[in-house]
Structures are given as C-alpha cells and as structure tokens.
C-alpha cells in the first residue's frame, strides 16, 4: 500500500481504474490517427536517414542498417516530390541499384533505422507504419503497467495521455512544421516514449511491499524486464532522454541508503537493478549484432560532441577571438566557422582534422559523424572552453538559459491558444472526452479513499529539472524540447489537482469544526 489504503480492499475501483487507464491510451491513439501526419509533407529527419535505410533493406536487399546510394539520393533530391511519393516509387523497386553505404550518414545513431525497418516490415512500406508501430510500443508499455499496478499509481496513465492529447491540439501537433520536424513516430517524438517505462521502474524501486504469491512475483519481474527493454529501446532511437536513467539511478541509490540495514529490501533493490542491467545487455547485444558496421564506426548512438560544439553558434559573438584562424577551413567550407549554420561548424573542424590531411575527400566524407569525427569536435570544444572561458560562461549561463526560457514560454502560451486551434473538430472532441475521462479517474480514485496526488508524484518535477540538461547541449527549440514541455504541462495538471485537494481538505476541516 502507498497511502494506508489496502490494495484490493475496494474491488469496484480496482476494476474501474485500469479500464479508464486503458481507455485513455485508446483515445490518444485515436487522436494520433486522426491527425494523419503520415500523409503530411515533411518527415525531414526520417527522409534522409531511417526511411532510406528501411526501404533499402526491405526492397533492395542491402544489409540491415545500410543504404542503397541511389535510393538515398532519390530522397535527398526529390525534385519537388513528397517523401510519401518517393517512398512509393522506391517500394516498387524501380530505382536502379547503386553502391551500398554500410551506415546512415544522418548522425542520429542506429535506433531510428532499426525502428523504421521493423515498422515497415510489420505494417508495410509507408509512412503510416512508423505511426502505427510507435503506438504499438506505447500500447505494450500501457499493458505492462496495468498488469503490474491496480491502484492509484495508474493515475500516471490518464495524466500522460491527457497531456499528450492536449499537445496534439497545439502547434506541436497541428502545424506543418510539426509534421516536418517532430512527426509522431519520428525520432524526435521518441523523447516522449520512455516516460511510461521509466515511471513503471520508478514505482518498482520505491515499492516496499511485495506479493507473497510466487507466480505473481515472477510476473512482476517479467513486466519490469519488458518495461526496461522498452525504455532502453526508446533511448537508442533518441538518447537525449538519457537523463531518465540518471534520475532513476539517484532514486535507486537513495533507496539503497534507506534500506541498507534491511536485508529483504536490499535484496529486492539489487534484484531490480540486475533486471535493468539484463535488459540493457539484451538491447546492447541485439543492436550490436544487428549493426556491426555502426558498432565498428561508433555510430550506434547520436553524436553528443557534434551537438555540443555545433550549437556554440547560438552565441551572436561566435566564433570567438581568433578561432576562425585557428580552425581555418575556408579551403573546404568557404564560410568557415559561422553562427549561421551550426552543423557546418562541426564539419569545418572535421575537414581540417590533421589525420585527414592524407585522406581522400571520399574517406573524409564517409567518416563524418563517426567515432573519429566525435574525437575531433570534442578536442575543438575543449580548446574553446579553455581558451575562452568567459565567453563560454556567458553562453551557458545567460544565452542558452534565455533561449530555453523563451522556448518554454512559447510552448506555455500554446495552452492559452487552444481555443483557436487549427485541429479538426474530431480531434477536439477526442480531447474533450480525454479530459472527462481524466476527471472521472480522479473522482473515482478519490471516492475509493485514495490520495491521488502524493509524494511519489514529485518525480514529475524532478524529471522536469533533469530534462533541462540536454537543452544546454543542443540548441533549444520547440522540436527538441517536447519532453520538457510535456513535463511542464504535467506538472501544471498535478499542481491544479494538489490545490483542489488542499481546498477540499480545508473545507472538510471547516465543516467538522462547525458541526462540533
């Protein structure tokens, strides 16, 4: 039990709450399908990476993770065609076979490529497959959560899907830019996928009670394993939410300190850690075995140092001092270091990297975003840090902080413009039903004597604080802060519930005093 209410002592709510939790997922899925983002022009990141990789493997017979060069060029140079049109052409096999590139050159890692390939293998070669497979993975997490928890902890499901449905009504869901930069099922939207698995793991870590039934204990551990695999799988696709692992590690260490003198609880915590390690090892082995070329060249995950160095360009004073002379790449990139194109700054460093002096242009280009590329831009980053500490301090403390605040302020304003949403009437109706369902869940839980908002839900503001860290690495924008925005909205909803709870307690206390 979490709040003094014995689980299972109220059978009616214990059946009703899981049903409402599942219904919230189904409403969200219906809202996603109503958007039809798979038909929209855009999918900018997927069109130059994951999608060509998937169709090359499924239609043109390249190794998993590799790209047929001619297929890739058809996406890079679409001649005015949409990504859907190019994909339909590629799916027929009518593009002449070209050379095989053993890995994607988009710098996003291997996860998006594996996800897109699996999605199109399961549901067919279309952009809709990415959306459907994303919903399947989220649905698996929902099923695991509902099977494990039959009490008020289920609140996080309707909360999660209510907030996501609200986000669908904002420009984060309805705008053309959203379909281009952060489509549902695309790699940037995957920052929202790890939260349910992470919350499941969090509740498991803080739970001091355990069922006496051996079969149930085994089932709970299997469900934890499933959620851990889903968590690590989502992080492979988009690893900017790796801060969730840091937050969970802090919780685990805190619990270890608390239970260090209780042998049973200590063993349970170590067992849970072993399950998480096993899930990580499983995912690592699968990805490494499936994509040996990515492992060999250091492309399993997205580029950290490239993002860290490239986004120094958000400073209007970039490049600092004599950096254009120190890193003079104008022979290869005419504009040199600039604050107009952040990715080109990383490329600039790579082209003048000393070992590349004896390499051909083709070899240098193929090494872009690889392991040695990361080494080159990491060295350049620390050179800037040590030679221009004042400018770097100003960049992180003032400029990047202000940019993050501006983006979150803009996303906050979206909530107050929902009345003017451009979403279809059917999506608005779905959101209204989702709101009613969320309210019904809260009322049902309260009627069952459960304290809906309690201390464990402080994990949401904790996640929010942790989520700010990646925004200091990459340049903040609405398309890169979806997880932080989600957490901001979720904290707002929880704050409203907490205020209502306090008001209810105050009124009840006042009535008691009057009656006395």
KEVEXMI-766559 format. One record per residue (C-alpha): residue number from 1; x, y, z. Coordinates in steps of 0.2 Angstrom, whole numbers, padded with zeros to 4 digits, always signed. Example, Ala and Ser with C-alpha at 12.3 -4.5 7.8 and 13.67 -1.06 7.14 Angstrom:
BEGIN
1; +0062; -0022; +0039
2; +0068; -0005; +0036
END
This chain:
BEGIN
1; +0000; +0000; +0000
2; +0005; +0018; -0003
3; -0006; +0029; +0007
4; -0014; +0017; +0020
5; -0027; +0010; +0009
6; -0025; -0009; +0007
7; -0024; -0013; -0011
8; -0038; -0024; -0017
9; -0050; -0019; -0002
10; -0061; -0010; -0014
11; -0064; -0021; -0029
12; -0075; -0010; -0039
13; -0062; +0004; -0041
14; -0048; -0008; -0044
15; -0058; -0014; -0060
16; -0063; +0003; -0065
17; -0047; +0012; -0064
18; -0037; +0000; -0075
19; -0051; +0001; -0088
20; -0051; +0020; -0088
21; -0032; +0020; -0089
22; -0033; +0009; -0105
23; -0047; +0020; -0112
24; -0035; +0035; -0111
25; -0022; +0026; -0122
26; -0035; +0021; -0134
27; -0042; +0039; -0135
28; -0024; +0046; -0138
29; -0021; +0033; -0151
30; -0037; +0038; -0160
31; -0032; +0056; -0159
32; -0015; +0052; -0167
33; -0023; +0043; -0181
34; -0035; +0057; -0183
35; -0020; +0069; -0186
36; -0015; +0059; -0202
37; +0003; +0066; -0200
38; +0009; +0051; -0211
39; +0000; +0060; -0226
40; +0008; +0077; -0222
41; +0024; +0083; -0232
42; +0039; +0084; -0221
43; +0047; +0070; -0210
44; +0063; +0079; -0214
45; +0075; +0069; -0202
46; +0067; +0052; -0207
47; +0068; +0056; -0226
48; +0087; +0057; -0225
49; +0091; +0043; -0213
50; +0079; +0030; -0207
51; +0067; +0028; -0221
52; +0080; +0026; -0235
53; +0088; +0013; -0224
54; +0072; +0003; -0221
55; +0067; +0003; -0239
56; +0085; -0002; -0245
57; +0084; -0017; -0233
58; +0067; -0022; -0237
59; +0066; -0019; -0256
60; +0084; -0018; -0262
61; +0092; -0031; -0252
62; +0106; -0021; -0243
63; +0112; -0027; -0226
64; +0102; -0021; -0211
65; +0106; -0003; -0207
66; +0114; +0000; -0224
67; +0108; +0011; -0238
68; +0107; +0009; -0257
69; +0116; +0025; -0263
70; +0103; +0028; -0277
71; +0089; +0026; -0265
72; +0096; +0038; -0253
73; +0099; +0051; -0267
74; +0081; +0050; -0273
75; +0076; +0055; -0255
76; +0090; +0069; -0254
77; +0085; +0076; -0271
78; +0066; +0073; -0273
79; +0063; +0085; -0287
80; +0048; +0093; -0278
81; +0040; +0076; -0273
82; +0034; +0072; -0256
83; +0043; +0059; -0245
84; +0027; +0048; -0247
85; +0029; +0049; -0266
86; +0047; +0045; -0266
87; +0044; +0031; -0254
88; +0030; +0024; -0265
89; +0042; +0024; -0280
90; +0056; +0016; -0270
91; +0044; +0002; -0264
92; +0041; -0004; -0282
93; +0060; -0007; -0284
94; +0061; +0004; -0299
95; +0076; +0014; -0294
96; +0092; +0007; -0301
97; +0103; -0002; -0289
98; +0118; +0008; -0283
99; +0133; +0007; -0272
100; +0129; +0001; -0254
101; +0133; +0013; -0240
102; +0135; +0002; -0224
103; +0128; +0015; -0212
104; +0117; +0030; -0212
105; +0125; +0047; -0213
106; +0112; +0057; -0203
107; +0122; +0056; -0187
108; +0106; +0051; -0177
109; +0113; +0034; -0172
110; +0106; +0017; -0176
111; +0089; +0016; -0166
112; +0079; +0026; -0179
113; +0085; +0015; -0193
114; +0080; -0001; -0183
115; +0063; +0006; -0178
116; +0059; +0011; -0196
117; +0064; -0005; -0203
118; +0054; -0015; -0191
119; +0039; -0004; -0193
120; +0039; -0006; -0212
121; +0042; -0025; -0211
122; +0027; -0027; -0199
123; +0015; -0014; -0207
124; +0021; -0012; -0225
125; +0032; +0001; -0234
126; +0023; +0018; -0230
127; +0025; +0032; -0218
128; +0009; +0026; -0208
129; +0019; +0011; -0202
130; +0030; +0022; -0192
131; +0015; +0030; -0183
132; +0007; +0013; -0180
133; +0022; +0004; -0173
134; +0025; +0019; -0162
135; +0008; +0016; -0155
136; +0011; -0002; -0153
137; +0026; +0001; -0142
138; +0017; +0013; -0131
139; +0002; +0001; -0130
140; +0014; -0013; -0124
141; +0020; -0001; -0110
142; +0002; +0003; -0105
143; -0002; -0016; -0104
144; +0013; -0020; -0094
145; +0009; -0005; -0082
146; -0009; -0010; -0080
147; -0005; -0028; -0077
148; +0008; -0023; -0063
149; -0002; -0009; -0054
150; -0020; -0010; -0050
151; -0021; +0006; -0039
152; -0019; +0024; -0039
153; -0002; +0023; -0047
154; -0012; +0021; -0063
155; -0015; +0040; -0062
156; +0000; +0042; -0072
157; -0008; +0034; -0087
158; -0023; +0046; -0090
159; -0011; +0060; -0085
160; +0001; +0055; -0098
161; -0011; +0053; -0112
162; -0022; +0068; -0107
163; -0006; +0079; -0108
164; -0001; +0071; -0125
165; -0018; +0074; -0132
166; -0018; +0092; -0127
167; -0001; +0094; -0135
168; -0010; +0087; -0151
169; -0021; +0102; -0151
170; -0006; +0114; -0151
171; +0006; +0119; -0165
172; +0017; +0105; -0158
173; +0004; +0093; -0166
174; -0006; +0103; -0179
175; +0007; +0113; -0188
176; +0016; +0109; -0204
177; +0032; +0112; -0195
178; +0027; +0098; -0183
179; +0025; +0085; -0196
180; +0041; +0090; -0204
181; +0052; +0092; -0188
182; +0043; +0081; -0175
183; +0031; +0069; -0183
184; +0023; +0056; -0172
185; +0033; +0040; -0174
186; +0048; +0051; -0179
187; +0064; +0051; -0170
188; +0062; +0067; -0161
189; +0044; +0062; -0155
190; +0053; +0047; -0147
191; +0058; +0058; -0132
192; +0040; +0055; -0126
193; +0041; +0036; -0127
194; +0052; +0032; -0112
195; +0041; +0040; -0098
196; +0029; +0026; -0095
197; +0043; +0013; -0094
198; +0053; +0025; -0083
199; +0038; +0028; -0071
200; +0035; +0009; -0070
201; +0053; +0007; -0065
202; +0052; +0021; -0053
203; +0037; +0014; -0044
204; +0045; -0003; -0043
205; +0061; +0005; -0035
206; +0051; +0014; -0021
207; +0038; +0000; -0018
208; +0042; -0008; -0001
209; +0028; -0021; -0002
210; +0029; -0037; -0012
211; +0016; -0050; -0016
212; +0018; -0067; -0006
213; +0012; -0076; -0022
214; +0027; -0084; -0031
215; +0019; -0083; -0048
216; +0014; -0065; -0046
217; +0032; -0060; -0041
218; +0039; -0069; -0056
219; +0026; -0060; -0067
220; +0030; -0043; -0059
221; +0049; -0046; -0063
222; +0045; -0051; -0081
223; +0034; -0035; -0083
224; +0049; -0025; -0076
225; +0060; -0033; -0089
226; +0048; -0029; -0103
227; +0047; -0010; -0097
228; +0066; -0009; -0096
229; +0068; -0016; -0113
230; +0056; -0003; -0120
231; +0065; +0010; -0110
232; +0082; +0006; -0117
233; +0075; +0003; -0135
234; +0067; +0021; -0134
235; +0084; +0028; -0128
236; +0093; +0020; -0143
237; +0081; +0029; -0155
238; +0083; +0046; -0146
239; +0096; +0046; -0132
240; +0093; +0064; -0127
241; +0081; +0057; -0113
242; +0095; +0048; -0105
243; +0093; +0059; -0090
244; +0079; +0047; -0085
245; +0092; +0034; -0081
246; +0101; +0047; -0071
247; +0085; +0051; -0061
248; +0081; +0033; -0058
249; +0099; +0029; -0053
250; +0098; +0043; -0040
251; +0081; +0035; -0033
252; +0090; +0018; -0033
253; +0105; +0025; -0023
254; +0093; +0034; -0011
255; +0083; +0018; -0008
256; +0099; +0008; -0005
257; +0104; +0021; +0008
258; +0087; +0019; +0016
259; +0086; +0000; +0016
260; +0105; -0004; +0020
261; +0100; -0012; +0036
262; +0085; -0022; +0029
263; +0091; -0037; +0021
264; +0075; -0042; +0012
265; +0073; -0024; +0005
266; +0091; -0023; +0000
267; +0090; -0039; -0010
268; +0074; -0033; -0019
269; +0083; -0017; -0024
270; +0098; -0027; -0030
271; +0087; -0039; -0040
272; +0078; -0025; -0048
273; +0095; -0017; -0053
274; +0100; -0034; -0060
275; +0084; -0035; -0071
276; +0088; -0017; -0078
277; +0106; -0022; -0082
278; +0100; -0038; -0090
279; +0088; -0028; -0101
280; +0102; -0016; -0106
281; +0113; -0030; -0110
282; +0100; -0038; -0121
283; +0097; -0022; -0130
284; +0115; -0019; -0132
285; +0119; -0036; -0139
286; +0104; -0036; -0151
287; +0109; -0019; -0158
288; +0127; -0023; -0159
289; +0125; -0039; -0168
290; +0112; -0032; -0180
291; +0123; -0017; -0185
292; +0141; -0022; -0184
293; +0146; -0008; -0196
294; +0138; +0005; -0184
295; +0147; -0003; -0169
296; +0164; -0003; -0178
297; +0162; +0016; -0183
298; +0155; +0022; -0167
299; +0138; +0026; -0174
300; +0126; +0016; -0163
301; +0121; +0032; -0154
302; +0118; +0050; -0159
303; +0133; +0062; -0159
304; +0135; +0071; -0142
305; +0151; +0081; -0145
306; +0145; +0087; -0163
307; +0129; +0094; -0155
308; +0139; +0102; -0140
309; +0151; +0110; -0152
310; +0139; +0115; -0166
311; +0127; +0124; -0155
312; +0140; +0136; -0149
313; +0134; +0146; -0164
314; +0119; +0151; -0154
315; +0130; +0165; -0147
316; +0129; +0180; -0158
317; +0148; +0183; -0155
318; +0153; +0166; -0161
319; +0166; +0162; -0167
320; +0176; +0170; -0153
321; +0193; +0179; -0155
322; +0205; +0170; -0167
323; +0195; +0154; -0169
324; +0192; +0157; -0187
325; +0211; +0157; -0189
326; +0214; +0143; -0178
327; +0201; +0132; -0187
328; +0203; +0139; -0205
329; +0193; +0128; -0215
330; +0188; +0140; -0229
331; +0198; +0129; -0242
332; +0184; +0116; -0240
333; +0169; +0126; -0232
334; +0170; +0144; -0239
335; +0161; +0152; -0225
336; +0172; +0144; -0211
337; +0166; +0144; -0194
338; +0149; +0154; -0193
339; +0134; +0157; -0182
340; +0123; +0155; -0197
341; +0124; +0136; -0199
342; +0128; +0126; -0183
343; +0131; +0108; -0191
344; +0143; +0116; -0203
345; +0154; +0121; -0188
346; +0157; +0103; -0184
347; +0160; +0099; -0202
348; +0173; +0113; -0203
349; +0183; +0105; -0188
350; +0182; +0088; -0196
351; +0189; +0094; -0213
352; +0205; +0101; -0206
353; +0207; +0087; -0193
354; +0226; +0083; -0195
355; +0224; +0065; -0199
356; +0213; +0069; -0213
357; +0227; +0078; -0222
358; +0232; +0062; -0230
359; +0214; +0055; -0234
360; +0204; +0057; -0249
361; +0188; +0068; -0249
362; +0178; +0052; -0251
363; +0185; +0045; -0235
364; +0183; +0061; -0226
365; +0165; +0062; -0230
366; +0162; +0044; -0226
367; +0170; +0047; -0209
368; +0158; +0062; -0204
369; +0148; +0058; -0188
370; +0159; +0043; -0184
371; +0170; +0039; -0169
372; +0185; +0049; -0175
373; +0174; +0064; -0180
374; +0167; +0064; -0162
375; +0185; +0065; -0156
376; +0190; +0079; -0167
377; +0175; +0090; -0162
378; +0177; +0085; -0144
379; +0195; +0092; -0144
380; +0189; +0108; -0153
381; +0176; +0110; -0139
382; +0188; +0109; -0125
383; +0200; +0120; -0134
384; +0187; +0134; -0135
385; +0182; +0130; -0117
386; +0200; +0133; -0110
387; +0204; +0147; -0121
388; +0188; +0157; -0120
389; +0181; +0153; -0103
390; +0172; +0170; -0100
391; +0163; +0168; -0117
392; +0158; +0150; -0113
393; +0152; +0155; -0096
394; +0141; +0169; -0104
395; +0135; +0157; -0117
396; +0128; +0144; -0105
397; +0123; +0154; -0090
398; +0114; +0168; -0100
399; +0112; +0165; -0118
400; +0107; +0147; -0118
401; +0097; +0149; -0102
402; +0087; +0163; -0110
403; +0084; +0153; -0126
404; +0077; +0138; -0116
405; +0066; +0150; -0106
406; +0060; +0158; -0122
407; +0055; +0141; -0130
408; +0046; +0135; -0114
409; +0037; +0152; -0113
410; +0031; +0150; -0131
411; +0026; +0132; -0128
412; +0017; +0138; -0112
413; +0007; +0151; -0122
414; +0001; +0137; -0133
415; -0011; +0131; -0119
416; -0020; +0148; -0119
417; -0022; +0147; -0138
418; -0030; +0130; -0138
419; -0047; +0139; -0141
420; -0041; +0145; -0158
421; -0033; +0128; -0163
422; -0032; +0123; -0181
423; -0036; +0105; -0176
424; -0050; +0095; -0184
425; -0067; +0095; -0174
426; -0065; +0076; -0172
427; -0048; +0079; -0163
428; -0056; +0092; -0152
429; -0070; +0080; -0147
430; -0057; +0067; -0143
431; -0048; +0079; -0132
432; -0064; +0084; -0123
433; -0068; +0066; -0120
434; -0050; +0063; -0114
435; -0052; +0077; -0101
436; -0069; +0070; -0095
437; -0060; +0053; -0093
438; -0046; +0061; -0083
439; -0058; +0070; -0072
440; -0068; +0053; -0070
441; -0052; +0044; -0065
442; -0048; +0057; -0052
443; -0065; +0057; -0044
444; -0066; +0038; -0044
445; -0049; +0037; -0036
446; -0054; +0050; -0023
447; -0071; +0041; -0020
448; -0062; +0025; -0016
449; -0052; +0034; -0002
450; -0036; +0035; -0012
451; -0025; +0050; -0011
452; -0022; +0054; -0029
453; -0008; +0067; -0028
454; +0005; +0061; -0016
455; +0024; +0062; -0013
456; +0029; +0049; -0027
457; +0022; +0061; -0040
458; +0036; +0073; -0036
459; +0045; +0063; -0049
460; +0037; +0073; -0062
461; +0045; +0090; -0057
462; +0061; +0080; -0054
463; +0061; +0074; -0072
464; +0057; +0091; -0077
465; +0073; +0098; -0069
466; +0083; +0084; -0076
467; +0076; +0087; -0094
468; +0084; +0104; -0094
469; +0102; +0097; -0095
470; +0101; +0091; -0113
471; +0095; +0108; -0119
472; +0111; +0115; -0114
473; +0120; +0103; -0125
474; +0109; +0105; -0141
475; +0101; +0121; -0146
476; +0083; +0123; -0138
477; +0068; +0123; -0150
478; +0050; +0118; -0149
479; +0055; +0102; -0159
480; +0069; +0097; -0147
481; +0060; +0101; -0131
482; +0044; +0090; -0132
483; +0049; +0080; -0117
484; +0052; +0096; -0106
485; +0036; +0104; -0112
486; +0026; +0088; -0108
487; +0033; +0088; -0091
488; +0029; +0106; -0089
489; +0011; +0103; -0094
490; +0010; +0088; -0082
491; +0017; +0097; -0068
492; +0003; +0111; -0071
493; -0010; +0097; -0070
494; -0003; +0090; -0054
495; -0002; +0107; -0046
496; -0021; +0110; -0050
497; -0025; +0093; -0043
498; -0015; +0097; -0027
499; -0023; +0114; -0025
500; -0040; +0106; -0027
501; -0035; +0093; -0014
502; -0030; +0106; -0001
503; -0046; +0116; -0004
504; -0056; +0100; -0001
505; -0047; +0096; +0015
506; -0049; +0114; +0021
507; -0067; +0114; +0018
508; -0070; +0097; +0026
509; -0060; +0103; +0041
510; -0070; +0118; +0042
511; -0087; +0108; +0041
512; -0080; +0097; +0055
513; -0077; +0112; +0067
514; -0094; +0119; +0063
515; -0103; +0103; +0067
516; -0093; +0101; +0083
END
